[in-house]
Amino acid sequence: MAVVAGVLAVVAALVVLWPRGVETQPHLAETGQLRFELTPVSTRSGSNTFDLRITDRSGNAADGDVTVEPAMPQMGHALAPITAAPQAPGRYRVAGVDLFMAGQWEITVSLRGERVVIPLLLT
């Protein structure tokens, strides 16, 4: 009986204390003219992919060259700007972004002179 109670206590501790990733959900930011929606495929450190949806304030797809600049200012890390690949009108993808450290990253997204900084917490 004591062994079963010990096993149950260990399992309960693992369930409560096991590290969990932050659920991937859209991160929104707006400028005076555009609305940016960044959805990470993963919230774990390492190689990452971001899906972007960019519209004007009326909801129409925005087009043009989109760049993404990941940085971790608290640690002095910054990656070179990455050009997002267009997928469909107003939809872009950035794949293979090496966010090598867990913690708070800032993802700067630019289109036609409009820039937003989107915070992204990685585990």
N, C-alpha and C positions, 0 to 999 in steps of 0.2 A: 504494500500500500504506500509506503514511504517513497519507494522508487517511482511509482506512477505519479505521485504528487510532485516529486522533483522534476520529472520529465515534463509534466504540464506547466510547471513554473518556468522552466527553460524555454519552452515553446511560446508561452505568453510573453516572456521578456523579448524574444526574438521578433514577435509580431509587432510589439509596441516600439522597439528600438531600431528595427531594420530601416536603413536609409531609403528614402523614397525620392524619386525625381519629381520636380514640379511638373504638373501636367502641361502638355503643350497646348497653348491657347493663343489666339490672336492678340498681338500687342498693337495698340492703336496710337497714332500721333497725327496731328493736323497742323497745317500751315494756313496762311490766309487763303490759299487757292487750292491746296491738295489735301487729300486724306490718305494716309499710309497705314497699311495693315500688314504686319510682319508676323508670320507663323513659323516658329522653328519646328523642324521635324523631331528634334530631340532637345532635352534640356540638360543633357549630360556634357561634360567636357570631352574634348576630342574632335573628331571630324564631324562637322555639322552642315545641315542644309536648311536654307530659309526659303519659304514661299512668300512672295510679296504681292499684294493687291493694291494698286494705286488708282485712285479716282479723283475727279475734280469734286467740288463741293456739291454739285448736283447729282453725283453718282455715276457720271460718264467715265469710261475707261481713259486713263491718261497714258500717253505714249512718249517715247524718247529713250535716251540712254540713261539707265539707272545705275548708280554706283553705291556700293556698300562698303563702309569703313568700320571694321570692328576694332574696339580699343578697350583696354582695362586700365584706366587712368590711375587707379589706386596703386597698381603695381608697375606703372610705367611701360605697359605693353601696348603696342599698336601694330596692326597689320596693314599692309599696302591696300589701297583701294581695289575693289573687285567689281568688275562689270557684271551686272545681272543679265541672265539669258532670258529674252522674251519667250513666253509660253503661249500667250493668247492676249488679246487686247486688254491692257491694264494689269496683266499678270506676268510675274517674273519669278525666276528661280536662281538662287546662288547655292552651288553645291561644293562640297569639299573644303569648307572653311574650317581651319584648324584652330579651334578655341581650346587651347591646350591646358587651361587651368580652370578649376572650379572657382566660382565667385561671381561678382557683379561685373558684367560687360556692358559696354555702351555701343550700340549699333547705329551708326550714322548712315542714313539713306538720303540720297540726293537725286533729284530729277528737275531739269530745267531751272536751275538756280534755287529751287526750293529744297531746304534741308531740314531733317528732323533727327533727333537723337532718341533712340528707343532703348530703355534699360532692359537687360536680359540676365536673369540669375541662373547660373549653371551649377549643377551638383557634381 
